[in-house]
Amino acid sequence: MVDTRILKILVCPVTKASLQLSNDKTELICKTSRLAYPINDGIPVMLEQKARKISQEEYELLN
């Protein structure tokens, strides 16, 4: 689990936009770039090449 305090300082490396924790708490999501960065063993992997592209359906379900 990622410490929620770290979410206040982490940004998307592509767009520098803020991130939100996914509902299942396994990814950090950037709505601007539509990328989801994985969280491995509580550590966010903030590399664009490791990120997953968010589908249109997923994007529409984000708050």
PDB file of N, CA, C and O in Angstrom:
ATOM      1  N   MET A   1       0.844  -1.189   0.000  1.00  0.00           N
ATOM      2  CA  MET A   1       0.000   0.000   0.000  1.00  0.00           C
ATOM      3  C   MET A   1       0.881   1.241   0.000  1.00  0.00           C
ATOM      4  O   MET A   1       1.844   1.323   0.762  1.00  0.00           O
ATOM      5  N   VAL A   2       0.558   2.189  -0.838  1.00  0.00           N
ATOM      6  CA  VAL A   2       1.303   3.434  -0.936  1.00  0.00           C
ATOM      7  C   VAL A   2       0.829   4.392   0.151  1.00  0.00           C
ATOM      8  O   VAL A   2      -0.369   4.528   0.396  1.00  0.00           O
ATOM      9  N   ASP A   3       1.773   5.042   0.788  1.00  0.00           N
ATOM     10  CA  ASP A   3       1.453   6.057   1.791  1.00  0.00           C
ATOM     11  C   ASP A   3       0.721   7.201   1.083  1.00  0.00           C
ATOM     12  O   ASP A   3       1.231   7.755   0.109  1.00  0.00           O
ATOM     13  N   THR A   4      -0.452   7.546   1.563  1.00  0.00           N
ATOM     14  CA  THR A   4      -1.252   8.578   0.888  1.00  0.00           C
ATOM     15  C   THR A   4      -0.571   9.943   0.895  1.00  0.00           C
ATOM     16  O   THR A   4      -0.887  10.792   0.063  1.00  0.00           O
ATOM     17  N   ARG A   5       0.354  10.163   1.820  1.00  0.00           N
ATOM     18  CA  ARG A   5       1.085  11.441   1.828  1.00  0.00           C
ATOM     19  C   ARG A   5       1.954  11.595   0.589  1.00  0.00           C
ATOM     20  O   ARG A   5       2.190  12.709   0.122  1.00  0.00           O
ATOM     21  N   ILE A   6       2.431  10.470   0.058  1.00  0.00           N
ATOM     22  CA  ILE A   6       3.287  10.531  -1.131  1.00  0.00           C
ATOM     23  C   ILE A   6       2.487  10.941  -2.365  1.00  0.00           C
ATOM     24  O   ILE A   6       3.045  11.501  -3.309  1.00  0.00           O
ATOM     25  N   LEU A   7       1.175  10.663  -2.362  1.00  0.00           N
ATOM     26  CA  LEU A   7       0.338  11.057  -3.499  1.00  0.00           C
ATOM     27  C   LEU A   7       0.297  12.568  -3.683  1.00  0.00           C
ATOM     28  O   LEU A   7       0.067  13.056  -4.789  1.00  0.00           O
ATOM     29  N   LYS A   8       0.517  13.299  -2.611  1.00  0.00           N
ATOM     30  CA  LYS A   8       0.487  14.760  -2.692  1.00  0.00           C
ATOM     31  C   LYS A   8       1.697  15.325  -3.426  1.00  0.00           C
ATOM     32  O   LYS A   8       1.642  16.442  -3.941  1.00  0.00           O
ATOM     33  N   ILE A   9       2.801  14.556  -3.480  1.00  0.00           N
ATOM     34  CA  ILE A   9       4.008  15.071  -4.126  1.00  0.00           C
ATOM     35  C   ILE A   9       4.327  14.395  -5.459  1.00  0.00           C
ATOM     36  O   ILE A   9       5.051  14.955  -6.281  1.00  0.00           O
ATOM     37  N   LEU A  10       3.787  13.189  -5.675  1.00  0.00           N
ATOM     38  CA  LEU A  10       4.039  12.499  -6.942  1.00  0.00           C
ATOM     39  C   LEU A  10       3.196  13.100  -8.061  1.00  0.00           C
ATOM     40  O   LEU A  10       2.041  13.473  -7.858  1.00  0.00           O
ATOM     41  N   VAL A  11       3.794  13.184  -9.238  1.00  0.00           N
ATOM     42  CA  VAL A  11       3.075  13.639 -10.430  1.00  0.00           C
ATOM     43  C   VAL A  11       3.411  12.703 -11.583  1.00  0.00           C
ATOM     44  O   VAL A  11       4.378  11.943 -11.518  1.00  0.00           O
ATOM     45  N   CYS A  12       2.629  12.763 -12.605  1.00  0.00           N
ATOM     46  CA  CYS A  12       2.879  11.975 -13.805  1.00  0.00           C
ATOM     47  C   CYS A  12       4.183  12.460 -14.442  1.00  0.00           C
ATOM     48  O   CYS A  12       4.343  13.661 -14.660  1.00  0.00           O
ATOM     49  N   PRO A  13       5.113  11.558 -14.744  1.00  0.00           N
ATOM     50  CA  PRO A  13       6.367  11.981 -15.366  1.00  0.00           C
ATOM     51  C   PRO A  13       6.197  12.490 -16.797  1.00  0.00           C
ATOM     52  O   PRO A  13       7.084  13.161 -17.324  1.00  0.00           O
ATOM     53  N   VAL A  14       5.085  12.181 -17.418  1.00  0.00           N
ATOM     54  CA  VAL A  14       4.835  12.613 -18.796  1.00  0.00           C
ATOM     55  C   VAL A  14       4.223  14.012 -18.834  1.00  0.00           C
ATOM     56  O   VAL A  14       4.692  14.882 -19.567  1.00  0.00           O
ATOM     57  N   THR A  15       3.164  14.223 -18.032  1.00  0.00           N
ATOM     58  CA  THR A  15       2.412  15.483 -18.113  1.00  0.00           C
ATOM     59  C   THR A  15       2.585  16.392 -16.899  1.00  0.00           C
ATOM     60  O   THR A  15       2.191  17.558 -16.929  1.00  0.00           O
ATOM     61  N   LYS A  16       3.175  15.856 -15.834  1.00  0.00           N
ATOM     62  CA  LYS A  16       3.334  16.586 -14.550  1.00  0.00           C
ATOM     63  C   LYS A  16       1.981  16.854 -13.875  1.00  0.00           C
ATOM     64  O   LYS A  16       1.882  17.704 -12.990  1.00  0.00           O
ATOM     65  N   ALA A  17       0.956  16.132 -14.295  1.00  0.00           N
ATOM     66  CA  ALA A  17      -0.373  16.258 -13.680  1.00  0.00           C
ATOM     67  C   ALA A  17      -0.443  15.401 -12.419  1.00  0.00           C
ATOM     68  O   ALA A  17       0.371  14.498 -12.224  1.00  0.00           O
ATOM     69  N   SER A  18      -1.421  15.694 -11.570  1.00  0.00           N
ATOM     70  CA  SER A  18      -1.588  14.930 -10.333  1.00  0.00           C
ATOM     71  C   SER A  18      -2.065  13.511 -10.648  1.00  0.00           C
ATOM     72  O   SER A  18      -2.570  13.228 -11.734  1.00  0.00           O
ATOM     73  N   LEU A  19      -1.890  12.637  -9.668  1.00  0.00           N
ATOM     74  CA  LEU A  19      -2.239  11.227  -9.810  1.00  0.00           C
ATOM     75  C   LEU A  19      -3.318  10.860  -8.804  1.00  0.00           C
ATOM     76  O   LEU A  19      -3.477  11.519  -7.776  1.00  0.00           O
ATOM     77  N   GLN A  20      -4.048   9.812  -9.111  1.00  0.00           N
ATOM     78  CA  GLN A  20      -5.012   9.297  -8.144  1.00  0.00           C
ATOM     79  C   GLN A  20      -4.805   7.799  -8.006  1.00  0.00           C
ATOM     80  O   GLN A  20      -4.407   7.124  -8.955  1.00  0.00           O
ATOM     81  N   LEU A  21      -5.077   7.298  -6.834  1.00  0.00           N
ATOM     82  CA  LEU A  21      -4.942   5.882  -6.538  1.00  0.00           C
ATOM     83  C   LEU A  21      -6.130   5.139  -7.131  1.00  0.00           C
ATOM     84  O   LEU A  21      -7.275   5.565  -6.982  1.00  0.00           O
ATOM     85  N   SER A  22      -5.854   4.029  -7.802  1.00  0.00           N
ATOM     86  CA  SER A  22      -6.938   3.229  -8.381  1.00  0.00           C
ATOM     87  C   SER A  22      -7.794   2.635  -7.274  1.00  0.00           C
ATOM     88  O   SER A  22      -7.357   2.533  -6.128  1.00  0.00           O
ATOM     89  N   ASN A  23      -9.007   2.247  -7.619  1.00  0.00           N
ATOM     90  CA  ASN A  23      -9.930   1.682  -6.632  1.00  0.00           C
ATOM     91  C   ASN A  23      -9.366   0.442  -5.948  1.00  0.00           C
ATOM     92  O   ASN A  23      -9.601   0.227  -4.759  1.00  0.00           O
ATOM     93  N   ASP A  24      -8.626  -0.373  -6.692  1.00  0.00           N
ATOM     94  CA  ASP A  24      -8.047  -1.582  -6.100  1.00  0.00           C
ATOM     95  C   ASP A  24      -6.668  -1.327  -5.479  1.00  0.00           C
ATOM     96  O   ASP A  24      -6.028  -2.244  -4.965  1.00  0.00           O
ATOM     97  N   LYS A  25      -6.220  -0.059  -5.537  1.00  0.00           N
ATOM     98  CA  LYS A  25      -4.971   0.386  -4.907  1.00  0.00           C
ATOM     99  C   LYS A  25      -3.725  -0.296  -5.467  1.00  0.00           C
ATOM    100  O   LYS A  25      -2.740  -0.473  -4.750  1.00  0.00           O
ATOM    101  N   THR A  26      -3.763  -0.679  -6.745  1.00  0.00           N
ATOM    102  CA  THR A  26      -2.616  -1.326  -7.377  1.00  0.00           C
ATOM    103  C   THR A  26      -1.937  -0.446  -8.422  1.00  0.00           C
ATOM    104  O   THR A  26      -0.906  -0.820  -8.981  1.00  0.00           O
ATOM    105  N   GLU A  27      -2.520   0.729  -8.685  1.00  0.00           N
ATOM    106  CA  GLU A  27      -1.978   1.623  -9.705  1.00  0.00           C
ATOM    107  C   GLU A  27      -2.193   3.078  -9.310  1.00  0.00           C
ATOM    108  O   GLU A  27      -3.101   3.408  -8.547  1.00  0.00           O
ATOM    109  N   LEU A  28      -1.339   3.935  -9.845  1.00  0.00           N
ATOM    110  CA  LEU A  28      -1.534   5.378  -9.764  1.00  0.00           C
ATOM    111  C   LEU A  28      -1.958   5.830 -11.151  1.00  0.00           C
ATOM    112  O   LEU A  28      -1.299   5.518 -12.143  1.00  0.00           O
ATOM    113  N   ILE A  29      -3.045   6.557 -11.217  1.00  0.00           N
ATOM    114  CA  ILE A  29      -3.653   6.908 -12.500  1.00  0.00           C
ATOM    115  C   ILE A  29      -3.514   8.398 -12.783  1.00  0.00           C
ATOM    116  O   ILE A  29      -3.762   9.242 -11.922  1.00  0.00           O
ATOM    117  N   CYS A  30      -3.109   8.696 -14.017  1.00  0.00           N
ATOM    118  CA  CYS A  30      -3.057  10.071 -14.492  1.00  0.00           C
ATOM    119  C   CYS A  30      -4.161  10.222 -15.535  1.00  0.00           C
ATOM    120  O   CYS A  30      -4.111   9.607 -16.600  1.00  0.00           O
ATOM    121  N   LYS A  31      -5.152  11.043 -15.217  1.00  0.00           N
ATOM    122  CA  LYS A  31      -6.259  11.256 -16.150  1.00  0.00           C
ATOM    123  C   LYS A  31      -5.815  12.047 -17.374  1.00  0.00           C
ATOM    124  O   LYS A  31      -6.359  11.862 -18.463  1.00  0.00           O
ATOM    125  N   THR A  32      -4.841  12.919 -17.204  1.00  0.00           N
ATOM    126  CA  THR A  32      -4.389  13.758 -18.309  1.00  0.00           C
ATOM    127  C   THR A  32      -3.695  12.942 -19.396  1.00  0.00           C
ATOM    128  O   THR A  32      -4.003  13.088 -20.579  1.00  0.00           O
ATOM    129  N   SER A  33      -2.757  12.082 -18.994  1.00  0.00           N
ATOM    130  CA  SER A  33      -2.027  11.267 -19.972  1.00  0.00           C
ATOM    131  C   SER A  33      -2.721   9.946 -20.262  1.00  0.00           C
ATOM    132  O   SER A  33      -2.348   9.233 -21.194  1.00  0.00           O
ATOM    133  N   ARG A  34      -3.739   9.619 -19.456  1.00  0.00           N
ATOM    134  CA  ARG A  34      -4.455   8.347 -19.567  1.00  0.00           C
ATOM    135  C   ARG A  34      -3.518   7.162 -19.397  1.00  0.00           C
ATOM    136  O   ARG A  34      -3.608   6.166 -20.114  1.00  0.00           O
ATOM    137  N   LEU A  35      -2.609   7.295 -18.421  1.00  0.00           N
ATOM    138  CA  LEU A  35      -1.686   6.220 -18.097  1.00  0.00           C
ATOM    139  C   LEU A  35      -1.903   5.769 -16.663  1.00  0.00           C
ATOM    140  O   LEU A  35      -2.250   6.568 -15.793  1.00  0.00           O
ATOM    141  N   ALA A  36      -1.694   4.470 -16.425  1.00  0.00           N
ATOM    142  CA  ALA A  36      -1.787   3.898 -15.084  1.00  0.00           C
ATOM    143  C   ALA A  36      -0.428   3.306 -14.739  1.00  0.00           C
ATOM    144  O   ALA A  36       0.053   2.392 -15.409  1.00  0.00           O
ATOM    145  N   TYR A  37       0.177   3.833 -13.698  1.00  0.00           N
ATOM    146  CA  TYR A  37       1.491   3.384 -13.253  1.00  0.00           C
ATOM    147  C   TYR A  37       1.325   2.320 -12.175  1.00  0.00           C
ATOM    148  O   TYR A  37       0.588   2.526 -11.211  1.00  0.00           O
ATOM    149  N   PRO A  38       2.008   1.177 -12.330  1.00  0.00           N
ATOM    150  CA  PRO A  38       1.833   0.094 -11.360  1.00  0.00           C
ATOM    151  C   PRO A  38       2.481   0.412 -10.013  1.00  0.00           C
ATOM    152  O   PRO A  38       3.418   1.205  -9.924  1.00  0.00           O
ATOM    153  N   ILE A  39       1.957  -0.229  -8.972  1.00  0.00           N
ATOM    154  CA  ILE A  39       2.549  -0.159  -7.644  1.00  0.00           C
ATOM    155  C   ILE A  39       3.002  -1.570  -7.305  1.00  0.00           C
ATOM    156  O   ILE A  39       2.182  -2.480  -7.182  1.00  0.00           O
ATOM    157  N   ASN A  40       4.313  -1.750  -7.153  1.00  0.00           N
ATOM    158  CA  ASN A  40       4.881  -3.054  -6.845  1.00  0.00           C
ATOM    159  C   ASN A  40       5.435  -3.051  -5.429  1.00  0.00           C
ATOM    160  O   ASN A  40       6.326  -2.264  -5.111  1.00  0.00           O
ATOM    161  N   ASP A  41       4.917  -3.922  -4.584  1.00  0.00           N
ATOM    162  CA  ASP A  41       5.362  -4.020  -3.187  1.00  0.00           C
ATOM    163  C   ASP A  41       5.333  -2.673  -2.490  1.00  0.00           C
ATOM    164  O   ASP A  41       6.233  -2.350  -1.715  1.00  0.00           O
ATOM    165  N   GLY A  42       4.290  -1.880  -2.766  1.00  0.00           N
ATOM    166  CA  GLY A  42       4.132  -0.588  -2.120  1.00  0.00           C
ATOM    167  C   GLY A  42       4.950   0.534  -2.732  1.00  0.00           C
ATOM    168  O   GLY A  42       4.942   1.653  -2.221  1.00  0.00           O
ATOM    169  N   ILE A  43       5.659   0.250  -3.825  1.00  0.00           N
ATOM    170  CA  ILE A  43       6.515   1.256  -4.470  1.00  0.00           C
ATOM    171  C   ILE A  43       5.958   1.586  -5.852  1.00  0.00           C
ATOM    172  O   ILE A  43       5.860   0.701  -6.702  1.00  0.00           O
ATOM    173  N   PRO A  44       5.593   2.845  -6.089  1.00  0.00           N
ATOM    174  CA  PRO A  44       5.106   3.238  -7.413  1.00  0.00           C
ATOM    175  C   PRO A  44       6.227   3.162  -8.457  1.00  0.00           C
ATOM    176  O   PRO A  44       7.338   3.636  -8.221  1.00  0.00           O
ATOM    177  N   VAL A  45       5.928   2.569  -9.595  1.00  0.00           N
ATOM    178  CA  VAL A  45       6.879   2.481 -10.699  1.00  0.00           C
ATOM    179  C   VAL A  45       6.523   3.592 -11.678  1.00  0.00           C
ATOM    180  O   VAL A  45       5.615   3.441 -12.495  1.00  0.00           O
ATOM    181  N   MET A  46       7.242   4.710 -11.592  1.00  0.00           N
ATOM    182  CA  MET A  46       6.896   5.905 -12.340  1.00  0.00           C
ATOM    183  C   MET A  46       7.675   6.013 -13.653  1.00  0.00           C
ATOM    184  O   MET A  46       8.280   7.045 -13.946  1.00  0.00           O
ATOM    185  N   LEU A  47       7.653   4.951 -14.424  1.00  0.00           N
ATOM    186  CA  LEU A  47       8.308   4.919 -15.723  1.00  0.00           C
ATOM    187  C   LEU A  47       7.250   4.800 -16.813  1.00  0.00           C
ATOM    188  O   LEU A  47       6.381   3.931 -16.758  1.00  0.00           O
ATOM    189  N   GLU A  48       7.333   5.673 -17.790  1.00  0.00           N
ATOM    190  CA  GLU A  48       6.331   5.663 -18.863  1.00  0.00           C
ATOM    191  C   GLU A  48       6.264   4.314 -19.562  1.00  0.00           C
ATOM    192  O   GLU A  48       5.179   3.850 -19.910  1.00  0.00           O
ATOM    193  N   GLN A  49       7.406   3.684 -19.770  1.00  0.00           N
ATOM    194  CA  GLN A  49       7.429   2.400 -20.476  1.00  0.00           C
ATOM    195  C   GLN A  49       6.822   1.256 -19.649  1.00  0.00           C
ATOM    196  O   GLN A  49       6.512   0.203 -20.207  1.00  0.00           O
ATOM    197  N   LYS A  50       6.649   1.439 -18.346  1.00  0.00           N
ATOM    198  CA  LYS A  50       6.013   0.429 -17.493  1.00  0.00           C
ATOM    199  C   LYS A  50       4.530   0.727 -17.273  1.00  0.00           C
ATOM    200  O   LYS A  50       3.805  -0.100 -16.720  1.00  0.00           O
ATOM    201  N   ALA A  51       4.085   1.891 -17.698  1.00  0.00           N
ATOM    202  CA  ALA A  51       2.692   2.294 -17.499  1.00  0.00           C
ATOM    203  C   ALA A  51       1.777   1.594 -18.500  1.00  0.00           C
ATOM    204  O   ALA A  51       2.192   1.172 -19.579  1.00  0.00           O
ATOM    205  N   ARG A  52       0.540   1.494 -18.101  1.00  0.00           N
ATOM    206  CA  ARG A  52      -0.493   0.885 -18.931  1.00  0.00           C
ATOM    207  C   ARG A  52      -1.414   1.996 -19.428  1.00  0.00           C
ATOM    208  O   ARG A  52      -1.785   2.896 -18.675  1.00  0.00           O
ATOM    209  N   LYS A  53      -1.776   1.914 -20.711  1.00  0.00           N
ATOM    210  CA  LYS A  53      -2.707   2.879 -21.295  1.00  0.00           C
ATOM    211  C   LYS A  53      -4.119   2.572 -20.800  1.00  0.00           C
ATOM    212  O   LYS A  53      -4.552   1.420 -20.812  1.00  0.00           O
ATOM    213  N   ILE A  54      -4.822   3.598 -20.370  1.00  0.00           N
ATOM    214  CA  ILE A  54      -6.185   3.439 -19.865  1.00  0.00           C
ATOM    215  C   ILE A  54      -7.166   3.461 -21.042  1.00  0.00           C
ATOM    216  O   ILE A  54      -7.092   4.331 -21.910  1.00  0.00           O
ATOM    217  N   SER A  55      -8.071   2.504 -21.056  1.00  0.00           N
ATOM    218  CA  SER A  55      -9.067   2.446 -22.122  1.00  0.00           C
ATOM    219  C   SER A  55     -10.085   3.573 -21.962  1.00  0.00           C
ATOM    220  O   SER A  55     -10.185   4.182 -20.897  1.00  0.00           O
ATOM    221  N   GLN A  56     -10.822   3.839 -23.002  1.00  0.00           N
ATOM    222  CA  GLN A  56     -11.857   4.869 -22.972  1.00  0.00           C
ATOM    223  C   GLN A  56     -12.914   4.539 -21.916  1.00  0.00           C
ATOM    224  O   GLN A  56     -13.390   5.428 -21.210  1.00  0.00           O
ATOM    225  N   GLU A  57     -13.276   3.271 -21.811  1.00  0.00           N
ATOM    226  CA  GLU A  57     -14.278   2.850 -20.828  1.00  0.00           C
ATOM    227  C   GLU A  57     -13.790   3.113 -19.403  1.00  0.00           C
ATOM    228  O   GLU A  57     -14.536   3.617 -18.563  1.00  0.00           O
ATOM    229  N   GLU A  58     -12.518   2.762 -19.143  1.00  0.00           N
ATOM    230  CA  GLU A  58     -11.943   3.011 -17.817  1.00  0.00           C
ATOM    231  C   GLU A  58     -11.900   4.507 -17.517  1.00  0.00           C
ATOM    232  O   GLU A  58     -12.228   4.943 -16.413  1.00  0.00           O
ATOM    233  N   TYR A  59     -11.493   5.279 -18.512  1.00  0.00           N
ATOM    234  CA  TYR A  59     -11.375   6.717 -18.342  1.00  0.00           C
ATOM    235  C   TYR A  59     -12.729   7.326 -17.956  1.00  0.00           C
ATOM    236  O   TYR A  59     -12.790   8.187 -17.079  1.00  0.00           O
ATOM    237  N   GLU A  60     -13.779   6.896 -18.587  1.00  0.00           N
ATOM    238  CA  GLU A  60     -15.105   7.432 -18.295  1.00  0.00           C
ATOM    239  C   GLU A  60     -15.598   7.080 -16.890  1.00  0.00           C
ATOM    240  O   GLU A  60     -16.448   7.778 -16.337  1.00  0.00           O
ATOM    241  N   LEU A  61     -15.065   5.996 -16.312  1.00  0.00           N
ATOM    242  CA  LEU A  61     -15.457   5.589 -14.965  1.00  0.00           C
ATOM    243  C   LEU A  61     -14.674   6.294 -13.854  1.00  0.00           C
ATOM    244  O   LEU A  61     -15.047   6.215 -12.684  1.00  0.00           O
ATOM    245  N   LEU A  62     -13.588   6.984 -14.222  1.00  0.00           N
ATOM    246  CA  LEU A  62     -12.798   7.689 -13.218  1.00  0.00           C
ATOM    247  C   LEU A  62     -13.563   8.873 -12.659  1.00  0.00           C
ATOM    248  O   LEU A  62     -14.337   9.513 -13.371  1.00  0.00           O
ATOM    249  N   ASN A  63     -13.348   9.163 -11.391  1.00  0.00           N
ATOM    250  CA  ASN A  63     -14.039  10.289 -10.725  1.00  0.00           C
ATOM    251  C   ASN A  63     -13.521  11.593 -11.246  1.00  0.00           C
ATOM    252  O   ASN A  63     -13.973  12.654 -10.815  1.00  0.00           O
TER     253      ASN A  63
END
